[in-house]
Amino acid sequence: MTHFEDKTEEVSGGAEASSSKISKGAFFGVAQLVGLAAMLLVIIMDQLSKWYVMSTLVRPLDENGQTQQAQSLWQWWQQADIPSLSVIQINQYFNLTVVWNRGVSFGLFSHDDPLMIYLLIGTAVIVSLVLLVWMVRTQRLFLTICFGAIIGGALGNIIDRVRYGAVFDFLDVHYNTYHWPSFNVADSAITVCVLLLIIESFFQKESSEDKGAQAKAEKKARRFVKSHQVDSSSSKSNS
């Protein structure tokens, strides 16, 4: 490898490093737009599903215990109190139920203390802001989608806490007497995307290790070729 080739490789490597820095420093791009779209999609699906289940399928009961008429989306949105609802059994494994969750996802850390509402809302807002910063700083589409969906799930549950002081969970998966903690669309988006991020991190680690090993092998090969060329040139000069 000649001196000119070494310089060319250094220039190209510097250009690649500069371009990678520019892409990492990009504030907003296509990946961020897709992440925001995922966030809005989760919020819309979460709120529409709660409206449909609460006001159309599992309807509020009136003072006489009779099922009320279905509410429009606007009527439901104006409703700020926690309604009394009936329960629908879909099959032996799945129900549409009514659980007002005052804890985190799947009813964990549920507590009736009013201060708990503000604590959970504040925590969710902080986590959402951190994820938003990560979403803005990365250019990987997979990460922006996952971050956006998690933020959307958190905001969907925040809306419930602000309106009712609790989160409306209505999906009940069970087998015989064992019931998985009730959840909603927002909880599902958060859980699925967190699991995807965990799984992806393992593959990313393996990929980084493979790239590191490949880079070391290429470096050794270049050194071997360079030393071989030096030996060849010295032997020719001696002859």
C-alpha positions as a Markdown table, in Angstrom:
| # | Residue | x | y | z |
|---|---|---|---|---|
| 1 | Met | 0.0 | 0.0 | 0.0 |
| 2 | Thr | 1.5 | 3.3 | -1.1 |
| 3 | His | 1.7 | 6.6 | 0.8 |
| 4 | Phe | -0.9 | 8.1 | -1.5 |
| 5 | Glu | -3.3 | 5.2 | -0.7 |
| 6 | Asp | -2.8 | 5.7 | 3.0 |
| 7 | Lys | -3.7 | 9.4 | 2.7 |
| 8 | Thr | -6.7 | 8.5 | 0.6 |
| 9 | Glu | -7.9 | 6.1 | 3.2 |
| 10 | Glu | -7.4 | 8.6 | 6.0 |
| 11 | Val | -9.4 | 11.3 | 4.0 |
| 12 | Ser | -12.3 | 8.9 | 3.2 |
| 13 | Gly | -12.4 | 7.7 | 6.9 |
| 14 | Gly | -12.5 | 11.3 | 8.1 |
| 15 | Ala | -15.3 | 12.1 | 5.7 |
| 16 | Glu | -17.3 | 9.1 | 6.9 |
| 17 | Ala | -16.8 | 10.1 | 10.5 |
| 18 | Ser | -17.8 | 13.7 | 9.7 |
| 19 | Ser | -21.0 | 12.5 | 7.9 |
| 20 | Ser | -21.9 | 10.2 | 10.8 |
| 21 | Lys | -21.5 | 13.1 | 13.3 |
| 22 | Ile | -23.7 | 15.3 | 11.1 |
| 23 | Ser | -26.4 | 12.6 | 10.9 |
| 24 | Lys | -26.3 | 12.0 | 14.7 |
| 25 | Gly | -26.5 | 15.7 | 15.3 |
| 26 | Ala | -29.5 | 16.2 | 13.0 |
| 27 | Phe | -32.3 | 17.5 | 15.1 |
| 28 | Phe | -35.3 | 16.5 | 13.0 |
| 29 | Gly | -35.8 | 14.3 | 10.0 |
| 30 | Val | -37.9 | 11.5 | 8.5 |
| 31 | Ala | -37.2 | 9.2 | 11.4 |
| 32 | Gln | -38.5 | 11.7 | 13.9 |
| 33 | Leu | -41.6 | 12.4 | 11.8 |
| 34 | Val | -42.3 | 8.6 | 11.8 |
| 35 | Gly | -41.8 | 8.5 | 15.6 |
| 36 | Leu | -44.2 | 11.4 | 16.1 |
| 37 | Ala | -46.7 | 9.6 | 13.8 |
| 38 | Ala | -46.4 | 6.4 | 16.0 |
| 39 | Met | -46.9 | 8.5 | 19.1 |
| 40 | Leu | -50.1 | 10.2 | 17.7 |
| 41 | Leu | -51.4 | 6.8 | 16.4 |
| 42 | Val | -51.1 | 5.2 | 19.8 |
| 43 | Ile | -52.8 | 8.1 | 21.5 |
| 44 | Ile | -55.7 | 8.1 | 19.0 |
| 45 | Met | -56.1 | 4.3 | 19.1 |
| 46 | Asp | -56.0 | 4.3 | 23.0 |
| 47 | Gln | -58.6 | 7.1 | 23.4 |
| 48 | Leu | -60.9 | 5.8 | 20.6 |
| 49 | Ser | -60.8 | 2.3 | 22.1 |
| 50 | Lys | -61.7 | 3.6 | 25.6 |
| 51 | Trp | -64.5 | 5.7 | 24.1 |
| 52 | Tyr | -65.9 | 2.8 | 22.1 |
| 53 | Val | -65.7 | 0.3 | 25.0 |
| 54 | Met | -67.0 | 2.7 | 27.7 |
| 55 | Ser | -69.8 | 4.3 | 25.8 |
| 56 | Thr | -70.8 | 1.7 | 23.2 |
| 57 | Leu | -70.1 | -1.8 | 24.4 |
| 58 | Val | -69.7 | -1.5 | 28.2 |
| 59 | Arg | -72.1 | 1.3 | 28.7 |
| 60 | Pro | -72.7 | 3.4 | 31.8 |
| 61 | Leu | -75.7 | 2.5 | 34.0 |
| 62 | Asp | -78.3 | 5.1 | 35.0 |
| 63 | Glu | -79.7 | 5.7 | 38.5 |
| 64 | Asn | -82.1 | 2.7 | 38.1 |
| 65 | Gly | -79.3 | 0.3 | 37.0 |
| 66 | Gln | -80.4 | 0.3 | 33.4 |
| 67 | Thr | -77.9 | 0.5 | 30.5 |
| 68 | Gln | -77.8 | 4.0 | 29.1 |
| 69 | Gln | -77.7 | 4.8 | 25.4 |
| 70 | Ala | -74.4 | 4.9 | 23.6 |
| 71 | Gln | -72.6 | 8.3 | 23.8 |
| 72 | Ser | -71.1 | 10.2 | 21.0 |
| 73 | Leu | -67.3 | 10.8 | 21.1 |
| 74 | Trp | -67.9 | 14.5 | 22.1 |
| 75 | Gln | -70.4 | 13.5 | 24.9 |
| 76 | Trp | -67.9 | 11.0 | 26.2 |
| 77 | Trp | -65.0 | 13.5 | 26.1 |
| 78 | Gln | -67.0 | 16.0 | 28.1 |
| 79 | Gln | -67.7 | 13.4 | 30.8 |
| 80 | Ala | -65.3 | 14.0 | 33.7 |
| 81 | Asp | -66.7 | 11.7 | 36.4 |
| 82 | Ile | -66.0 | 8.0 | 36.7 |
| 83 | Pro | -69.1 | 6.1 | 35.4 |
| 84 | Ser | -70.6 | 2.9 | 36.8 |
| 85 | Leu | -70.3 | 0.3 | 34.0 |
| 86 | Ser | -71.5 | -3.2 | 33.3 |
| 87 | Val | -69.2 | -6.1 | 32.2 |
| 88 | Ile | -69.3 | -8.2 | 29.0 |
| 89 | Gln | -68.0 | -11.7 | 28.9 |
| 90 | Ile | -66.7 | -12.5 | 25.4 |
| 91 | Asn | -65.6 | -16.1 | 26.0 |
| 92 | Gln | -64.1 | -18.3 | 28.7 |
| 93 | Tyr | -60.7 | -16.6 | 28.2 |
| 94 | Phe | -61.5 | -13.0 | 27.5 |
| 95 | Asn | -63.7 | -10.3 | 29.0 |
| 96 | Leu | -64.4 | -6.7 | 28.6 |
| 97 | Thr | -64.2 | -5.5 | 32.1 |
| 98 | Val | -64.0 | -2.3 | 34.1 |
| 99 | Val | -61.0 | -1.5 | 36.2 |
| 100 | Trp | -60.1 | 2.0 | 37.3 |
| 101 | Asn | -56.3 | 1.8 | 37.8 |
| 102 | Arg | -54.8 | 4.2 | 40.2 |
| 103 | Gly | -51.3 | 2.7 | 39.9 |
| 104 | Val | -49.0 | 2.2 | 36.9 |
| 105 | Ser | -49.5 | -0.3 | 34.0 |
| 106 | Phe | -51.3 | -3.5 | 34.8 |
| 107 | Gly | -52.4 | -2.1 | 38.2 |
| 108 | Leu | -49.0 | -2.2 | 39.8 |
| 109 | Phe | -48.4 | 0.1 | 42.8 |
| 110 | Ser | -52.1 | 1.0 | 43.0 |
| 111 | His | -52.9 | 3.5 | 45.8 |
| 112 | Asp | -55.8 | 5.7 | 46.8 |
| 113 | Asp | -53.7 | 8.5 | 48.0 |
| 114 | Pro | -54.5 | 11.7 | 46.0 |
| 115 | Leu | -50.9 | 12.6 | 45.9 |
| 116 | Met | -50.1 | 9.4 | 44.0 |
| 117 | Ile | -52.0 | 10.8 | 41.0 |
| 118 | Tyr | -49.6 | 13.8 | 40.8 |
| 119 | Leu | -46.6 | 11.6 | 41.4 |
| 120 | Leu | -47.5 | 9.2 | 38.6 |
| 121 | Ile | -48.4 | 12.0 | 36.2 |
| 122 | Gly | -45.1 | 13.8 | 37.0 |
| 123 | Thr | -43.1 | 10.6 | 36.5 |
| 124 | Ala | -44.8 | 9.8 | 33.2 |
| 125 | Val | -44.1 | 13.3 | 31.9 |
| 126 | Ile | -40.4 | 13.1 | 32.9 |
| 127 | Val | -40.0 | 9.7 | 31.3 |
| 128 | Ser | -41.8 | 10.9 | 28.1 |
| 129 | Leu | -39.5 | 13.9 | 27.9 |
| 130 | Val | -36.4 | 11.7 | 28.2 |
| 131 | Leu | -37.7 | 9.4 | 25.5 |
| 132 | Leu | -38.5 | 12.4 | 23.3 |
| 133 | Val | -34.9 | 13.6 | 23.6 |
| 134 | Trp | -33.6 | 10.1 | 22.6 |
| 135 | Met | -36.1 | 10.0 | 19.7 |
| 136 | Val | -34.9 | 13.4 | 18.4 |
| 137 | Arg | -31.2 | 12.4 | 18.7 |
| 138 | Thr | -31.3 | 9.0 | 17.0 |
| 139 | Gln | -31.6 | 8.5 | 13.3 |
| 140 | Arg | -32.7 | 4.8 | 13.5 |
| 141 | Leu | -36.2 | 4.3 | 12.4 |
| 142 | Phe | -36.8 | 1.3 | 14.6 |
| 143 | Leu | -35.9 | 3.3 | 17.7 |
| 144 | Thr | -37.9 | 6.4 | 16.9 |
| 145 | Ile | -41.0 | 4.2 | 16.3 |
| 146 | Cys | -40.6 | 2.4 | 19.6 |
| 147 | Phe | -39.9 | 5.6 | 21.5 |
| 148 | Gly | -42.8 | 7.3 | 19.9 |
| 149 | Ala | -45.2 | 4.5 | 20.7 |
| 150 | Ile | -44.1 | 4.4 | 24.3 |
| 151 | Ile | -44.5 | 8.1 | 24.7 |
| 152 | Gly | -48.0 | 7.8 | 23.1 |
| 153 | Gly | -48.9 | 5.1 | 25.6 |
| 154 | Ala | -47.7 | 7.2 | 28.5 |
| 155 | Leu | -49.6 | 10.3 | 27.3 |
| 156 | Gly | -52.8 | 8.2 | 26.7 |
| 157 | Asn | -52.8 | 7.1 | 30.3 |
| 158 | Ile | -52.0 | 10.7 | 31.5 |
| 159 | Ile | -55.1 | 11.9 | 29.7 |
| 160 | Asp | -57.2 | 9.4 | 31.8 |
| 161 | Arg | -55.5 | 10.5 | 35.1 |
| 162 | Val | -56.2 | 14.1 | 34.3 |
| 163 | Arg | -59.9 | 13.4 | 33.4 |
| 164 | Tyr | -60.8 | 10.7 | 36.0 |
| 165 | Gly | -57.9 | 10.5 | 38.5 |
| 166 | Ala | -57.4 | 6.9 | 37.3 |
| 167 | Val | -56.7 | 4.9 | 34.1 |
| 168 | Phe | -59.5 | 3.0 | 32.4 |
| 169 | Asp | -58.4 | -0.6 | 31.9 |
| 170 | Phe | -60.9 | -2.9 | 30.1 |
| 171 | Leu | -59.0 | -5.9 | 28.6 |
| 172 | Asp | -59.2 | -8.9 | 30.8 |
| 173 | Val | -57.4 | -12.1 | 29.7 |
| 174 | His | -57.9 | -15.1 | 32.0 |
| 175 | Tyr | -57.8 | -18.8 | 32.4 |
| 176 | Asn | -60.2 | -20.4 | 34.9 |
| 177 | Thr | -59.8 | -18.4 | 38.0 |
| 178 | Tyr | -56.4 | -16.8 | 37.1 |
| 179 | His | -56.7 | -13.3 | 35.6 |
| 180 | Trp | -53.9 | -11.4 | 34.0 |
| 181 | Pro | -54.0 | -7.8 | 35.3 |
| 182 | Ser | -56.4 | -5.7 | 33.3 |
| 183 | Phe | -54.8 | -3.4 | 30.7 |
| 184 | Asn | -55.6 | -1.2 | 27.7 |
| 185 | Val | -54.2 | -0.2 | 24.3 |
| 186 | Ala | -51.7 | 2.2 | 25.9 |
| 187 | Asp | -50.3 | -0.5 | 28.2 |
| 188 | Ser | -50.0 | -2.8 | 25.3 |
| 189 | Ala | -48.0 | -0.3 | 23.2 |
| 190 | Ile | -45.7 | 0.4 | 26.1 |
| 191 | Thr | -45.1 | -3.3 | 26.9 |
| 192 | Val | -44.6 | -4.5 | 23.3 |
| 193 | Cys | -42.2 | -1.7 | 22.5 |
| 194 | Val | -40.1 | -2.1 | 25.7 |
| 195 | Leu | -39.8 | -5.8 | 24.9 |
| 196 | Leu | -38.8 | -5.0 | 21.3 |
| 197 | Leu | -36.1 | -2.6 | 22.6 |
| 198 | Ile | -34.7 | -5.2 | 25.0 |
| 199 | Ile | -34.6 | -7.9 | 22.3 |
| 200 | Glu | -33.0 | -5.5 | 19.8 |
| 201 | Ser | -30.4 | -4.4 | 22.3 |
| 202 | Phe | -29.1 | -8.0 | 22.4 |
| 203 | Phe | -28.8 | -8.2 | 18.6 |
| 204 | Gln | -27.2 | -4.8 | 18.5 |
| 205 | Lys | -24.6 | -5.9 | 21.0 |
| 206 | Glu | -23.8 | -9.0 | 19.0 |
| 207 | Ser | -23.6 | -6.9 | 15.8 |
| 208 | Ser | -21.2 | -4.5 | 17.4 |
| 209 | Glu | -19.0 | -7.3 | 18.6 |
| 210 | Asp | -18.9 | -8.8 | 15.1 |
| 211 | Lys | -18.1 | -5.4 | 13.5 |
| 212 | Gly | -15.3 | -5.0 | 16.1 |
| 213 | Ala | -13.8 | -8.4 | 15.3 |
| 214 | Gln | -14.1 | -7.7 | 11.6 |
| 215 | Ala | -12.3 | -4.3 | 11.9 |
| 216 | Lys | -9.5 | -6.0 | 13.9 |
| 217 | Ala | -9.1 | -8.7 | 11.2 |
| 218 | Glu | -9.0 | -6.1 | 8.4 |
| 219 | Lys | -6.4 | -4.0 | 10.3 |
| 220 | Lys | -4.2 | -7.1 | 10.8 |
| 221 | Ala | -4.6 | -7.9 | 7.1 |
| 222 | Arg | -3.5 | -4.4 | 6.0 |
| 223 | Arg | -0.5 | -4.6 | 8.3 |
| 224 | Phe | 0.5 | -7.9 | 6.8 |
| 225 | Val | 0.1 | -6.6 | 3.3 |
| 226 | Lys | 2.1 | -3.5 | 4.1 |
| 227 | Ser | 4.9 | -5.5 | 5.8 |
| 228 | His | 5.0 | -7.9 | 2.8 |
| 229 | Gln | 5.4 | -5.0 | 0.4 |
| 230 | Val | 8.2 | -3.5 | 2.4 |
| 231 | Asp | 10.0 | -6.9 | 2.5 |
| 232 | Ser | 9.5 | -7.3 | -1.2 |
| 233 | Ser | 10.9 | -3.8 | -2.0 |
| 234 | Ser | 13.9 | -4.3 | 0.3 |
| 235 | Ser | 14.7 | -7.6 | -1.3 |
| 236 | Lys | 14.6 | -6.1 | -4.8 |
| 237 | Ser | 16.9 | -3.3 | -3.8 |
| 238 | Asn | 19.4 | -5.7 | -2.3 |
| 239 | Ser | 19.4 | -7.8 | -5.5 |
